[in-house]
């Protein structure tokens, strides 16, 4: 069955749930990080499902793949911020990093299937 909206796609649902967890995680950051690490991590995390959603609706293959690639880049940006949060130490980010890796693999697989599909 072909997905009708981005909300039908499992990788988007996982990424959205992960963003909600990122928001919960950053609530415990020090107040002086509100316009620093808290804001940066949240912005980069939101970019993942947002870019997936934008790419989903693009008609051209190159446009779709470009937005999925931007989402992958945002995941890697988040990986660094989660490492930084761990090392500062603002909290245990290991579960979020594991989820990030799963989303990254799912996104890569989805993107690969789009690139190799003939019906796009």
C-alpha positions as CSV (number, residue, x, y, z in Angstrom):
1,X,0.0,0.0,0.0
2,X,1.4,3.4,-1.0
3,X,1.5,6.0,1.7
4,X,-0.9,8.9,1.2
5,X,0.7,11.4,3.6
6,X,4.0,11.6,5.4
7,X,2.2,10.6,8.6
8,X,1.7,7.2,7.1
9,X,5.4,6.5,6.9
10,X,7.0,4.7,9.8
11,X,10.3,6.6,9.7
12,X,8.4,9.9,10.1
13,X,6.4,8.5,13.0
14,X,9.6,7.4,14.8
15,X,11.3,10.7,14.1
16,X,8.4,12.6,15.4
17,X,8.3,10.5,18.6
18,X,12.0,11.0,19.0
19,X,11.6,14.8,18.7
20,X,9.1,14.7,21.6
21,X,11.7,12.8,23.6
22,X,14.4,15.4,22.7
23,X,12.1,18.1,24.1
24,X,11.6,16.2,27.4
25,X,15.4,15.6,27.6
26,X,16.3,19.2,27.1
27,X,13.8,20.4,29.8
28,X,16.4,19.4,32.4
29,X,19.2,21.5,30.8
30,X,20.4,24.5,32.8
31,X,18.5,27.7,32.1
32,X,21.6,29.4,30.8
33,X,21.5,26.9,27.8
34,X,18.0,28.0,26.8
35,X,19.3,30.0,23.8
36,X,22.3,27.8,23.3
37,X,22.4,24.0,23.4
38,X,18.7,23.6,24.2
39,X,17.6,25.7,21.2
40,X,20.2,24.2,18.8
41,X,19.3,20.6,19.7
42,X,15.6,21.1,19.5
43,X,15.9,23.0,16.1
44,X,18.1,20.3,14.6
45,X,15.8,17.5,15.9
46,X,12.6,19.2,14.5
47,X,14.4,19.5,11.2
48,X,14.5,15.7,10.8
49,X,10.7,14.9,10.5
50,X,10.1,18.4,9.0
51,X,12.5,17.8,6.1
52,X,11.1,14.3,5.6
53,X,7.6,15.8,5.4
54,X,8.7,18.4,2.8
55,X,10.6,15.8,0.8
56,X,7.6,13.4,0.8
57,X,5.5,15.9,-1.2
58,X,8.1,16.8,-3.7
59,X,7.5,15.3,-7.2
60,X,11.0,15.1,-8.6
61,X,13.4,12.4,-7.5
62,X,16.3,14.9,-7.0
63,X,14.1,17.1,-4.7
64,X,12.9,14.2,-2.6
65,X,16.4,12.8,-2.1
66,X,17.8,16.2,-1.3
67,X,15.3,16.8,1.6
68,X,15.9,13.2,2.9
69,X,19.6,14.0,2.8
70,X,19.0,17.2,4.8
71,X,17.1,15.2,7.4
72,X,20.2,12.8,7.6
73,X,22.5,15.8,8.1
74,X,20.2,17.1,10.9
75,X,20.4,13.7,12.6
76,X,24.2,13.9,12.6
77,X,24.1,17.4,14.0
78,X,21.9,16.0,16.8
79,X,24.3,13.2,17.4
80,X,27.0,15.8,18.2
81,X,24.7,17.8,20.4
82,X,23.7,14.7,22.3
83,X,27.4,13.8,22.8
84,X,28.0,17.3,24.0
85,X,25.1,17.1,26.4
86,X,26.4,13.9,27.8
87,X,29.9,15.2,28.2
88,X,28.9,18.5,29.9
89,X,27.1,16.5,31.8
90,X,23.5,17.5,31.3
91,X,22.0,14.0,31.1
92,X,22.3,10.5,29.8
93,X,21.7,10.7,26.1
94,X,22.5,7.1,25.2
95,X,18.8,6.0,24.6
96,X,18.3,9.0,22.3
97,X,21.5,8.2,20.4
98,X,20.3,4.6,19.9
99,X,17.0,5.9,18.6
100,X,18.8,8.3,16.4
101,X,20.8,5.4,14.8
102,X,17.6,3.5,14.2
103,X,15.9,6.5,12.5
104,X,19.1,7.1,10.4
105,X,19.0,3.5,9.2
106,X,15.3,3.7,8.4
107,X,15.7,7.0,6.6
108,X,18.6,5.7,4.5
109,X,16.6,2.6,3.6
110,X,13.6,4.7,2.7
111,X,15.7,7.1,0.6
112,X,17.4,4.2,-1.2
113,X,14.0,2.7,-2.0
114,X,12.9,6.0,-3.5
115,X,16.1,6.3,-5.5
116,X,15.7,2.9,-7.0
117,X,11.9,3.0,-7.6
118,X,10.8,3.5,-11.2
119,X,7.3,4.9,-10.3
120,X,8.5,8.2,-8.7
